């Protein structure tokens, strides 16, 4: 029995099975994603989704899906499934599914009368290619398979509509065909491991619906192009391989390629391996750069997410070189003291006050786990000084050090902390002023930098900065702490103090250098545990607050209003665990272990084998957002390492 497995009753229950999604990406940032029964419910679903640099910088869906049909005695049994209007599913191939498991790769088992067929799938790590393996386990009569590809050739954020600009031409290649629907796209090559018959029969399939997009308030109907179909006989015990890629392949190599890919997979046979397996999928190498994808299926690189995720995704499995490559990539795109937060090229945005400060935190993890304390200043001292001086003297978005040593940041209409949602042009949580986590990170960054400079005896830097930490420490307590309330204010702007109970104060308890005493840290954690802690992470706002929204659901405006007003983020749990263990030591392990192991329950939920971006603030804390989020996975991995550290 596999660690992750679904039976017939679960699979044929569409309300259940359509909420379970699969994802596999490669090191170029391309991916395949759909539900466990193969019915697409999002515009972000597809079997071959890849970059199209001649068009834009984003991913595009080439192959949306493929329907398999079993043919015996001229009778056809279509295994595909698509949703149309009025809740109609046609065909209803899910009724033939008998089992799904993920070890070593996703495999569906179908039964049609006396026929038993398995379907395994993998996405190549090295090139943009998906490969399916079909094996006929049982058959009492001659059996033929028919394959019908559904093509989209469009940006992941938009939908395909029938149009006269379609290029219907195709060319034959060895055991298959190649085509491209529109100019500037790469060709798609659809090939089989044995000789097949292709029938050219171009047609549009209209108004296929994506239920998740409908629920999220987006356009949800798409027209997909079917150029024709393939047919091939298959013998009992025989396996046939199908490949869809952007380059032609020798069909005789498909079996070997498939088997070699399996050998490189981390098995998803336990909780920790699922996290490790998922962690690999966020790392992208392209154009001589190494980057972290923030979340699948629709997020790209984000600066703050990169630095928060990087240690957990790389250091704990000894991948120090990847850590350095990502850091170097981010440094190469700095704008003064700021790192790119989103976009690329001319569309790069630098609207993150915390990304540069999380850079210091990431270096701290690198120094500790890779034992590189003595190299930090030598390798990154210049960048460190650019950031610190930039914040001290002032930079974009009104980021500057105040007379009391604390950082002020923000402008009207901008949201530059991690609580950055904007609705109708206005930030939901602008937090203009002195945000608590920014100043905890600022104190930590200066203290770490002084320690690093001392390693190489940079006396000039040390003398310049050594008096500031005490000033910041005093100002921090005087500005944010209230003994009677027992927690830190979320941000301060002149005489205004925001006393919303939010998780941002948790970092004052977790960072290596904290500006508050142990007694204050304990009271902070008590407040967080009482009002924000859930089995899925920390709420972004206390349920006692009148602005609290406990359900992350609805159209984009409703979701954005809820995202940072009560929704739960798993990544915050890593810092809660670290702060808690610093206070309670080994005595705190049972509690933290329970929180950590509680995430085993989500391995079969939303994104199979991974951790989602966000969860409802209200029980039962249903998953939402991206199905696989980098900082969620990374911080759980780091949480596991913290448990090991304190368990010694």
BELJOVEN-V772661 format. One record per residue. N is the residue number from 1. RES is the residue in three letters. D_FIRST is the distance of its C-alpha to the first C-alpha in Angstrom with 2 decimals. Layout:
n:N res:RES d_first:D_FIRST
n:N res:RES d_first:D_FIRST
This chain:
n:1 res:UNK d_first:0.00
n:2 res:UNK d_first:3.80
n:3 res:UNK d_first:6.70
n:4 res:UNK d_first:8.35
n:5 res:UNK d_first:7.50
n:6 res:UNK d_first:10.28
n:7 res:UNK d_first:11.10
n:8 res:UNK d_first:14.44
n:9 res:UNK d_first:16.48
n:10 res:UNK d_first:15.82
n:11 res:UNK d_first:16.48
n:12 res:UNK d_first:19.67
n:13 res:UNK d_first:20.99
n:14 res:UNK d_first:22.93
n:15 res:UNK d_first:24.00
n:16 res:UNK d_first:20.42
n:17 res:UNK d_first:19.02
n:18 res:UNK d_first:22.25
n:19 res:UNK d_first:22.04
n:20 res:UNK d_first:18.95
n:21 res:UNK d_first:20.15
n:22 res:UNK d_first:19.06
n:23 res:UNK d_first:21.29
n:24 res:UNK d_first:21.93
n:25 res:UNK d_first:25.35
n:26 res:UNK d_first:27.27
n:27 res:UNK d_first:30.01
n:28 res:UNK d_first:32.69
n:29 res:UNK d_first:31.49
n:30 res:UNK d_first:30.42
n:31 res:UNK d_first:27.19
n:32 res:UNK d_first:25.11
n:33 res:UNK d_first:23.84
n:34 res:UNK d_first:23.05
n:35 res:UNK d_first:20.88
n:36 res:UNK d_first:17.31
n:37 res:UNK d_first:19.02
n:38 res:UNK d_first:21.77
n:39 res:UNK d_first:24.62
n:40 res:UNK d_first:26.77
n:41 res:UNK d_first:28.01
n:42 res:UNK d_first:30.02
n:43 res:UNK d_first:32.73
n:44 res:UNK d_first:30.71
n:45 res:UNK d_first:27.94
n:46 res:UNK d_first:28.10
n:47 res:UNK d_first:26.58
n:48 res:UNK d_first:29.38
n:49 res:UNK d_first:31.12
n:50 res:UNK d_first:33.54
n:51 res:UNK d_first:36.91
n:52 res:UNK d_first:40.11
n:53 res:UNK d_first:42.78
n:54 res:UNK d_first:45.60
n:55 res:UNK d_first:45.05
n:56 res:UNK d_first:43.94
n:57 res:UNK d_first:41.74
n:58 res:UNK d_first:38.75
n:59 res:UNK d_first:35.65
n:60 res:UNK d_first:36.00
n:61 res:UNK d_first:33.72
n:62 res:UNK d_first:34.38
n:63 res:UNK d_first:31.61
n:64 res:UNK d_first:30.55
n:65 res:UNK d_first:28.14
n:66 res:UNK d_first:27.83
n:67 res:UNK d_first:27.59
n:68 res:UNK d_first:26.19
n:69 res:UNK d_first:27.77
n:70 res:UNK d_first:27.02
n:71 res:UNK d_first:30.38
n:72 res:UNK d_first:31.13
n:73 res:UNK d_first:34.65
n:74 res:UNK d_first:35.87
n:75 res:UNK d_first:33.56
n:76 res:UNK d_first:31.54
n:77 res:UNK d_first:28.22
n:78 res:UNK d_first:27.82
n:79 res:UNK d_first:24.30
n:80 res:UNK d_first:25.83
n:81 res:UNK d_first:26.53
n:82 res:UNK d_first:29.43
n:83 res:UNK d_first:31.13
n:84 res:UNK d_first:34.86
n:85 res:UNK d_first:37.51
n:86 res:UNK d_first:37.52
n:87 res:UNK d_first:33.74
n:88 res:UNK d_first:33.48
n:89 res:UNK d_first:30.38
n:90 res:UNK d_first:31.28
n:91 res:UNK d_first:29.67
n:92 res:UNK d_first:26.80
n:93 res:UNK d_first:24.13
n:94 res:UNK d_first:21.36
n:95 res:UNK d_first:21.91
n:96 res:UNK d_first:20.46
n:97 res:UNK d_first:17.07
n:98 res:UNK d_first:14.22
n:99 res:UNK d_first:11.09
n:100 res:UNK d_first:10.74
n:101 res:UNK d_first:8.44
n:102 res:UNK d_first:10.19
n:103 res:UNK d_first:9.11
n:104 res:UNK d_first:11.66
n:105 res:UNK d_first:13.56
n:106 res:UNK d_first:13.45
n:107 res:UNK d_first:12.83
n:108 res:UNK d_first:14.03
n:109 res:UNK d_first:14.09
n:110 res:UNK d_first:17.45
n:111 res:UNK d_first:19.01
n:112 res:UNK d_first:22.81
n:113 res:UNK d_first:24.30
n:114 res:UNK d_first:23.60
n:115 res:UNK d_first:22.33
n:116 res:UNK d_first:18.71
n:117 res:UNK d_first:18.70
n:118 res:UNK d_first:16.20
n:119 res:UNK d_first:17.49
n:120 res:UNK d_first:16.53
n:121 res:UNK d_first:18.77
n:122 res:UNK d_first:20.14
n:123 res:UNK d_first:23.37
n:124 res:UNK d_first:25.57
n:125 res:UNK d_first:26.46
n:126 res:UNK d_first:29.92
n:127 res:UNK d_first:31.27
n:128 res:UNK d_first:31.05
n:129 res:UNK d_first:28.82
n:130 res:UNK d_first:25.68
n:131 res:UNK d_first:24.12
n:132 res:UNK d_first:22.01
n:133 res:UNK d_first:20.58
n:134 res:UNK d_first:20.74
n:135 res:UNK d_first:19.61
n:136 res:UNK d_first:20.92
n:137 res:UNK d_first:18.51
n:138 res:UNK d_first:20.80
n:139 res:UNK d_first:24.43
n:140 res:UNK d_first:27.40
n:141 res:UNK d_first:30.08
n:142 res:UNK d_first:31.15
n:143 res:UNK d_first:29.02
n:144 res:UNK d_first:30.17
n:145 res:UNK d_first:28.43
n:146 res:UNK d_first:30.48
n:147 res:UNK d_first:29.87
n:148 res:UNK d_first:31.85
n:149 res:UNK d_first:31.97
n:150 res:UNK d_first:33.11
n:151 res:UNK d_first:35.14
n:152 res:UNK d_first:36.49
n:153 res:UNK d_first:38.29
n:154 res:UNK d_first:39.00
n:155 res:UNK d_first:38.65
n:156 res:UNK d_first:35.49
n:157 res:UNK d_first:37.78
n:158 res:UNK d_first:39.56
n:159 res:UNK d_first:38.93
n:160 res:UNK d_first:40.08
n:161 res:UNK d_first:42.84
n:162 res:UNK d_first:44.41
n:163 res:UNK d_first:47.47
n:164 res:UNK d_first:50.11
n:165 res:UNK d_first:49.47
n:166 res:UNK d_first:46.42
n:167 res:UNK d_first:46.68
n:168 res:UNK d_first:45.54
n:169 res:UNK d_first:46.24
n:170 res:UNK d_first:43.62
n:171 res:UNK d_first:43.82
n:172 res:UNK d_first:42.03
n:173 res:UNK d_first:40.15
n:174 res:UNK d_first:38.40
n:175 res:UNK d_first:35.81
n:176 res:UNK d_first:36.12
n:177 res:UNK d_first:38.35
n:178 res:UNK d_first:39.32
n:179 res:UNK d_first:40.96
n:180 res:UNK d_first:41.65
n:181 res:UNK d_first:42.60
n:182 res:UNK d_first:45.11
n:183 res:UNK d_first:47.37
n:184 res:UNK d_first:46.25
n:185 res:UNK d_first:42.57
n:186 res:UNK d_first:40.82
n:187 res:UNK d_first:39.92
n:188 res:UNK d_first:36.46
n:189 res:UNK d_first:35.56
n:190 res:UNK d_first:33.21
n:191 res:UNK d_first:32.55
n:192 res:UNK d_first:30.47
n:193 res:UNK d_first:29.69
n:194 res:UNK d_first:31.92
n:195 res:UNK d_first:35.13
n:196 res:UNK d_first:34.91
n:197 res:UNK d_first:37.43
n:198 res:UNK d_first:38.19
n:199 res:UNK d_first:40.13
n:200 res:UNK d_first:42.02
n:201 res:UNK d_first:42.04
n:202 res:UNK d_first:42.44
n:203 res:UNK d_first:41.89
n:204 res:UNK d_first:41.05
n:205 res:UNK d_first:38.46
n:206 res:UNK d_first:39.99
n:207 res:UNK d_first:38.90
n:208 res:UNK d_first:35.15
n:209 res:UNK d_first:34.23
n:210 res:UNK d_first:32.02
n:211 res:UNK d_first:31.30
n:212 res:UNK d_first:30.45
n:213 res:UNK d_first:33.72
n:214 res:UNK d_first:35.61
n:215 res:UNK d_first:34.42
n:216 res:UNK d_first:35.44
n:217 res:UNK d_first:38.90
n:218 res:UNK d_first:38.81
n:219 res:UNK d_first:39.85
n:220 res:UNK d_first:36.91
n:221 res:UNK d_first:38.10
n:222 res:UNK d_first:37.86
n:223 res:UNK d_first:39.21
n:224 res:UNK d_first:37.17
n:225 res:UNK d_first:38.65
n:226 res:UNK d_first:37.34
n:227 res:UNK d_first:39.36
n:228 res:UNK d_first:38.28
n:229 res:UNK d_first:35.38
n:230 res:UNK d_first:33.98
n:231 res:UNK d_first:33.34
n:232 res:UNK d_first:31.92
n:233 res:UNK d_first:31.06
n:234 res:UNK d_first:27.72
n:235 res:UNK d_first:27.16
n:236 res:UNK d_first:24.27
n:237 res:UNK d_first:22.02
n:238 res:UNK d_first:23.81
n:239 res:UNK d_first:22.56
n:240 res:UNK d_first:24.94
n:241 res:UNK d_first:25.03
n:242 res:UNK d_first:26.79
n:243 res:UNK d_first:28.28
n:244 res:UNK d_first:30.17
n:245 res:UNK d_first:32.14
n:246 res:UNK d_first:35.60
n:247 res:UNK d_first:36.58
n:248 res:UNK d_first:36.79
n:249 res:UNK d_first:34.50
n:250 res:UNK d_first:34.89
n:251 res:UNK d_first:32.40
n:252 res:UNK d_first:32.10
n:253 res:UNK d_first:30.49
n:254 res:UNK d_first:27.62
n:255 res:UNK d_first:25.12
n:256 res:UNK d_first:26.12
n:257 res:UNK d_first:26.07
n:258 res:UNK d_first:22.60
n:259 res:UNK d_first:21.21
n:260 res:UNK d_first:23.33
n:261 res:UNK d_first:22.11
n:262 res:UNK d_first:18.45
n:263 res:UNK d_first:19.68
n:264 res:UNK d_first:21.37
n:265 res:UNK d_first:18.46
n:266 res:UNK d_first:17.32
n:267 res:UNK d_first:13.51
n:268 res:UNK d_first:12.18
n:269 res:UNK d_first:9.71
n:270 res:UNK d_first:11.92
n:271 res:UNK d_first:14.89
n:272 res:UNK d_first:17.58
n:273 res:UNK d_first:16.16
n:274 res:UNK d_first:15.83
n:275 res:UNK d_first:19.48
n:276 res:UNK d_first:20.55
n:277 res:UNK d_first:19.08
n:278 res:UNK d_first:20.84
n:279 res:UNK d_first:23.99
n:280 res:UNK d_first:24.60
n:281 res:UNK d_first:25.00
n:282 res:UNK d_first:28.14
n:283 res:UNK d_first:30.19
n:284 res:UNK d_first:32.55
n:285 res:UNK d_first:35.05
n:286 res:UNK d_first:37.77
n:287 res:UNK d_first:41.54
n:288 res:UNK d_first:41.68
n:289 res:UNK d_first:40.21
n:290 res:UNK d_first:37.03
n:291 res:UNK d_first:35.99
n:292 res:UNK d_first:33.35
n:293 res:UNK d_first:32.19
n:294 res:UNK d_first:32.31
n:295 res:UNK d_first:29.64
n:296 res:UNK d_first:27.96
n:297 res:UNK d_first:28.82
n:298 res:UNK d_first:32.57
n:299 res:UNK d_first:33.81
n:300 res:UNK d_first:35.51
n:301 res:UNK d_first:36.80
n:302 res:UNK d_first:38.28
n:303 res:UNK d_first:40.38
n:304 res:UNK d_first:39.47
n:305 res:UNK d_first:35.75
n:306 res:UNK d_first:36.01
n:307 res:UNK d_first:37.56
n:308 res:UNK d_first:35.41
n:309 res:UNK d_first:32.17
n:310 res:UNK d_first:33.35
n:311 res:UNK d_first:32.94
n:312 res:UNK d_first:29.34
n:313 res:UNK d_first:28.36
n:314 res:UNK d_first:30.20
n:315 res:UNK d_first:31.69
n:316 res:UNK d_first:28.77
n:317 res:UNK d_first:27.21
n:318 res:UNK d_first:30.71
n:319 res:UNK d_first:31.43
n:320 res:UNK d_first:35.06
n:321 res:UNK d_first:36.46
n:322 res:UNK d_first:34.57
n:323 res:UNK d_first:35.81
n:324 res:UNK d_first:39.35
n:325 res:UNK d_first:39.07
n:326 res:UNK d_first:38.09
n:327 res:UNK d_first:40.90
n:328 res:UNK d_first:43.37
n:329 res:UNK d_first:42.46
n:330 res:UNK d_first:43.07
n:331 res:UNK d_first:46.31
n:332 res:UNK d_first:47.57
n:333 res:UNK d_first:47.55
n:334 res:UNK d_first:49.20
n:335 res:UNK d_first:52.09
n:336 res:UNK d_first:54.26
n:337 res:UNK d_first:52.18
n:338 res:UNK d_first:49.52
n:339 res:UNK d_first:46.26
n:340 res:UNK d_first:45.06
n:341 res:UNK d_first:43.03
n:342 res:UNK d_first:42.10
n:343 res:UNK d_first:43.10
n:344 res:UNK d_first:44.44
n:345 res:UNK d_first:47.76
n:346 res:UNK d_first:50.51
n:347 res:UNK d_first:48.10
n:348 res:UNK d_first:47.02
n:349 res:UNK d_first:47.39
n:350 res:UNK d_first:48.09
n:351 res:UNK d_first:47.93
n:352 res:UNK d_first:45.96
n:353 res:UNK d_first:47.87
n:354 res:UNK d_first:44.84
n:355 res:UNK d_first:43.31
n:356 res:UNK d_first:45.98
n:357 res:UNK d_first:45.43
n:358 res:UNK d_first:41.66
n:359 res:UNK d_first:42.62
n:360 res:UNK d_first:44.16
n:361 res:UNK d_first:41.08
n:362 res:UNK d_first:38.90
n:363 res:UNK d_first:41.45
n:364 res:UNK d_first:41.31
n:365 res:UNK d_first:37.59
n:366 res:UNK d_first:38.33
n:367 res:UNK d_first:41.22
n:368 res:UNK d_first:39.20
n:369 res:UNK d_first:35.91
n:370 res:UNK d_first:37.53
n:371 res:UNK d_first:40.62
n:372 res:UNK d_first:42.92
n:373 res:UNK d_first:45.39
n:374 res:UNK d_first:48.29
n:375 res:UNK d_first:47.52
n:376 res:UNK d_first:47.02
n:377 res:UNK d_first:50.72
n:378 res:UNK d_first:51.50
n:379 res:UNK d_first:48.81
n:380 res:UNK d_first:48.85
n:381 res:UNK d_first:52.10
n:382 res:UNK d_first:53.86
n:383 res:UNK d_first:51.12
n:384 res:UNK d_first:50.97
n:385 res:UNK d_first:54.71
n:386 res:UNK d_first:54.65
n:387 res:UNK d_first:52.21
n:388 res:UNK d_first:54.00
n:389 res:UNK d_first:57.44
n:390 res:UNK d_first:56.31
n:391 res:UNK d_first:55.05
n:392 res:UNK d_first:58.11
n:393 res:UNK d_first:60.64
n:394 res:UNK d_first:58.95
n:395 res:UNK d_first:56.99
n:396 res:UNK d_first:55.61
n:397 res:UNK d_first:54.58
n:398 res:UNK d_first:57.12
n:399 res:UNK d_first:55.02
n:400 res:UNK d_first:57.46
n:401 res:UNK d_first:58.16
n:402 res:UNK d_first:60.37
n:403 res:UNK d_first:63.23
n:404 res:UNK d_first:61.14
n:405 res:UNK d_first:58.64
n:406 res:UNK d_first:55.87
n:407 res:UNK d_first:54.42
n:408 res:UNK d_first:55.44
n:409 res:UNK d_first:53.58
n:410 res:UNK d_first:53.50
n:411 res:UNK d_first:55.63
n:412 res:UNK d_first:56.17
n:413 res:UNK d_first:53.61
n:414 res:UNK d_first:51.19
n:415 res:UNK d_first:47.93
n:416 res:UNK d_first:47.27
n:417 res:UNK d_first:45.00
n:418 res:UNK d_first:41.25
n:419 res:UNK d_first:42.06
n:420 res:UNK d_first:43.33
n:421 res:UNK d_first:42.82
n:422 res:UNK d_first:45.91
n:423 res:UNK d_first:46.68
n:424 res:UNK d_first:49.75
n:425 res:UNK d_first:51.00
n:426 res:UNK d_first:50.88
n:427 res:UNK d_first:48.49
n:428 res:UNK d_first:46.61
n:429 res:UNK d_first:46.89
n:430 res:UNK d_first:49.59
n:431 res:UNK d_first:50.14
n:432 res:UNK d_first:53.33
n:433 res:UNK d_first:54.78
n:434 res:UNK d_first:53.21
n:435 res:UNK d_first:49.46
n:436 res:UNK d_first:48.17
n:437 res:UNK d_first:45.18
n:438 res:UNK d_first:47.37
n:439 res:UNK d_first:49.82
n:440 res:UNK d_first:47.28
n:441 res:UNK d_first:45.93
n:442 res:UNK d_first:49.54
n:443 res:UNK d_first:50.43
n:444 res:UNK d_first:47.35
n:445 res:UNK d_first:48.16
n:446 res:UNK d_first:51.75
n:447 res:UNK d_first:50.93
n:448 res:UNK d_first:48.32
n:449 res:UNK d_first:50.81
n:450 res:UNK d_first:53.55
n:451 res:UNK d_first:51.36
n:452 res:UNK d_first:50.41
n:453 res:UNK d_first:54.09
n:454 res:UNK d_first:55.12
n:455 res:UNK d_first:52.87
n:456 res:UNK d_first:55.19
n:457 res:UNK d_first:58.32
n:458 res:UNK d_first:58.91
n:459 res:UNK d_first:61.59
n:460 res:UNK d_first:62.80
n:461 res:UNK d_first:59.51
n:462 res:UNK d_first:59.07
n:463 res:UNK d_first:62.59
n:464 res:UNK d_first:62.15
n:465 res:UNK d_first:59.08
n:466 res:UNK d_first:59.16
n:467 res:UNK d_first:61.17
n:468 res:UNK d_first:59.00
n:469 res:UNK d_first:55.89
n:470 res:UNK d_first:58.02
n:471 res:UNK d_first:59.59
n:472 res:UNK d_first:56.23
n:473 res:UNK d_first:54.91
n:474 res:UNK d_first:57.90
n:475 res:UNK d_first:57.84
n:476 res:UNK d_first:54.13
n:477 res:UNK d_first:54.57
n:478 res:UNK d_first:57.79
n:479 res:UNK d_first:56.38
n:480 res:UNK d_first:52.90
n:481 res:UNK d_first:52.84
n:482 res:UNK d_first:54.05
n:483 res:UNK d_first:54.23
n:484 res:UNK d_first:54.59
n:485 res:UNK d_first:51.62
n:486 res:UNK d_first:49.50
n:487 res:UNK d_first:47.85
n:488 res:UNK d_first:48.77
n:489 res:UNK d_first:50.13
n:490 res:UNK d_first:48.04
n:491 res:UNK d_first:50.94
n:492 res:UNK d_first:54.71
n:493 res:UNK d_first:57.39
n:494 res:UNK d_first:60.89
n:495 res:UNK d_first:61.48
n:496 res:UNK d_first:58.36
n:497 res:UNK d_first:55.28
n:498 res:UNK d_first:52.07
n:499 res:UNK d_first:50.54
n:500 res:UNK d_first:47.42
n:501 res:UNK d_first:44.55
n:502 res:UNK d_first:42.25
n:503 res:UNK d_first:39.72
n:504 res:UNK d_first:41.96
n:505 res:UNK d_first:43.56
n:506 res:UNK d_first:40.33
n:507 res:UNK d_first:41.14
n:508 res:UNK d_first:44.25
n:509 res:UNK d_first:42.01
n:510 res:UNK d_first:39.53
n:511 res:UNK d_first:41.69
n:512 res:UNK d_first:42.94
n:513 res:UNK d_first:46.48
n:514 res:UNK d_first:46.94
n:515 res:UNK d_first:50.30
n:516 res:UNK d_first:49.92
n:517 res:UNK d_first:50.08
n:518 res:UNK d_first:47.31
n:519 res:UNK d_first:48.75
n:520 res:UNK d_first:48.56
n:521 res:UNK d_first:45.01
n:522 res:UNK d_first:43.94
n:523 res:UNK d_first:45.64
n:524 res:UNK d_first:44.01
n:525 res:UNK d_first:40.52
n:526 res:UNK d_first:41.45
n:527 res:UNK d_first:42.49
n:528 res:UNK d_first:39.36
n:529 res:UNK d_first:37.14
n:530 res:UNK d_first:39.23
n:531 res:UNK d_first:39.48
n:532 res:UNK d_first:37.00
n:533 res:UNK d_first:33.83
n:534 res:UNK d_first:30.72
n:535 res:UNK d_first:27.00
n:536 res:UNK d_first:26.76
n:537 res:UNK d_first:29.85
n:538 res:UNK d_first:33.59
n:539 res:UNK d_first:35.53
n:540 res:UNK d_first:38.28
n:541 res:UNK d_first:40.78
n:542 res:UNK d_first:41.27
n:543 res:UNK d_first:40.78
n:544 res:UNK d_first:44.31
n:545 res:UNK d_first:45.76
n:546 res:UNK d_first:47.33
n:547 res:UNK d_first:45.86
n:548 res:UNK d_first:42.27
n:549 res:UNK d_first:39.89
n:550 res:UNK d_first:36.58
n:551 res:UNK d_first:34.87
n:552 res:UNK d_first:34.17
n:553 res:UNK d_first:34.62
n:554 res:UNK d_first:37.12
n:555 res:UNK d_first:39.14
n:556 res:UNK d_first:39.67
n:557 res:UNK d_first:42.63
n:558 res:UNK d_first:40.86
n:559 res:UNK d_first:37.83
n:560 res:UNK d_first:40.17
n:561 res:UNK d_first:42.14
n:562 res:UNK d_first:39.08
n:563 res:UNK d_first:37.37
n:564 res:UNK d_first:39.52
n:565 res:UNK d_first:40.87
n:566 res:UNK d_first:37.99
n:567 res:UNK d_first:34.73
n:568 res:UNK d_first:32.26
n:569 res:UNK d_first:31.52
n:570 res:UNK d_first:28.66
n:571 res:UNK d_first:30.57
n:572 res:UNK d_first:33.28
n:573 res:UNK d_first:30.98
n:574 res:UNK d_first:31.20
n:575 res:UNK d_first:34.95
n:576 res:UNK d_first:34.84
n:577 res:UNK d_first:32.63
n:578 res:UNK d_first:35.02
n:579 res:UNK d_first:38.06
n:580 res:UNK d_first:36.66
n:581 res:UNK d_first:35.79
n:582 res:UNK d_first:39.24
n:583 res:UNK d_first:40.78
n:584 res:UNK d_first:38.63
n:585 res:UNK d_first:37.28
n:586 res:UNK d_first:34.81
n:587 res:UNK d_first:35.57
n:588 res:UNK d_first:33.97
n:589 res:UNK d_first:30.62
n:590 res:UNK d_first:28.87
n:591 res:UNK d_first:29.84
n:592 res:UNK d_first:28.83
n:593 res:UNK d_first:25.47
n:594 res:UNK d_first:24.76
n:595 res:UNK d_first:25.72
n:596 res:UNK d_first:23.64
n:597 res:UNK d_first:20.38
n:598 res:UNK d_first:21.10
n:599 res:UNK d_first:20.16
n:600 res:UNK d_first:16.43
n:601 res:UNK d_first:16.90
n:602 res:UNK d_first:18.08
n:603 res:UNK d_first:15.25
n:604 res:UNK d_first:14.30
n:605 res:UNK d_first:18.03
n:606 res:UNK d_first:20.87
n:607 res:UNK d_first:20.10
n:608 res:UNK d_first:16.36
n:609 res:UNK d_first:15.75
n:610 res:UNK d_first:19.46
n:611 res:UNK d_first:22.29
n:612 res:UNK d_first:24.89
n:613 res:UNK d_first:28.62
n:614 res:UNK d_first:29.70
n:615 res:UNK d_first:28.87
n:616 res:UNK d_first:31.17
n:617 res:UNK d_first:33.48
n:618 res:UNK d_first:33.12
n:619 res:UNK d_first:30.13
n:620 res:UNK d_first:27.38
n:621 res:UNK d_first:27.89
n:622 res:UNK d_first:26.49
n:623 res:UNK d_first:25.78
n:624 res:UNK d_first:28.45
n:625 res:UNK d_first:30.08
n:626 res:UNK d_first:28.24
n:627 res:UNK d_first:24.44
n:628 res:UNK d_first:24.35
n:629 res:UNK d_first:27.35
n:630 res:UNK d_first:28.42
n:631 res:UNK d_first:30.07
n:632 res:UNK d_first:27.31
n:633 res:UNK d_first:24.77
n:634 res:UNK d_first:27.49
n:635 res:UNK d_first:28.74
n:636 res:UNK d_first:25.40
n:637 res:UNK d_first:25.02
n:638 res:UNK d_first:28.59
n:639 res:UNK d_first:27.92
n:640 res:UNK d_first:25.25
n:641 res:UNK d_first:27.91
n:642 res:UNK d_first:30.50
n:643 res:UNK d_first:28.40
n:644 res:UNK d_first:28.22
n:645 res:UNK d_first:31.95
n:646 res:UNK d_first:32.96
n:647 res:UNK d_first:30.67
n:648 res:UNK d_first:32.71
